[in-house]
């Protein structure tokens, strides 16, 4: 899996995948809170393993927009 940087600003609810360290599997989680400022972003992430941690983006981290963020209810 090639590392890529997001083309849009991350949002709460977006998904994060990290490449696993040697001998470990990849991890997946959802952004729970945006921290820091532009150029020094980091995130509070709720991981699939049911714990939270602070993540500083680096090579091997992929941020995928949450598809529900783009879905809009029909106007009535």
N, C-alpha and C positions, 0 to 999 in steps of 0.2 A: 504494500500500500504506500504510495508516494505521499510525502508530506505536502500539504498545500495550505496556503493562508486564505482566510475568508475574503471574499470579494465585497461583502457587505458587513456592516457593523453587527457584532453579535448582540443578541437579545436574550432576556430571561426566557427560558423554555427551549432554546436552541440545544441541539445535541452535540456532544463532544465525544470523539473517539481518540484514544491514545494508543500508540504502538506499544506493545509489551516489551519490557526489558528482556535481555537474552534469557531464554528458557521460560518466560512467563507469557501468558495470553494477553491480548489487547483488552482495554477497558472501555466501557461506554457509560456515559452519564449525561445529565441534563443540567444546564446552567440555572442555578437558583437565584444568583445575585451577581450583578456586575460591580466590580470593585476597581479602584485605581482611577487613573485618568488616561487620556489619549497618549499613546506611546509607552504607557506603563500599565496596561490593562492586566487584570487577573480576575478570576471568577471563583465564586463559591459553587461547587458542583455536587449534586446529589448523584452518587454512583449507583449503578445497578446492584452492587453488593450491599445496598442499603446503609451506606455511610456517606458523610460529607467531608470534603476537604477543599483547600484553596489550591487552585491550579494557575500557574503562570504559563501562558502559551509558549511553545517551543517547537522545534522540528519534530515531526511525528504526531502532532496534534491536529486533528481535522474538526472543524466546526461546521455543522450542517444545520441550516435554518429549519425550525420546526414547521412542518407543512400546515399545521393548524393556525400558525401566525398569519399566513397568507389567505386562509379561507375566511370569507366574509359571509355572514348570514344574508339571505335575500331580503331586500327591502320590501315592506308590505304596505 
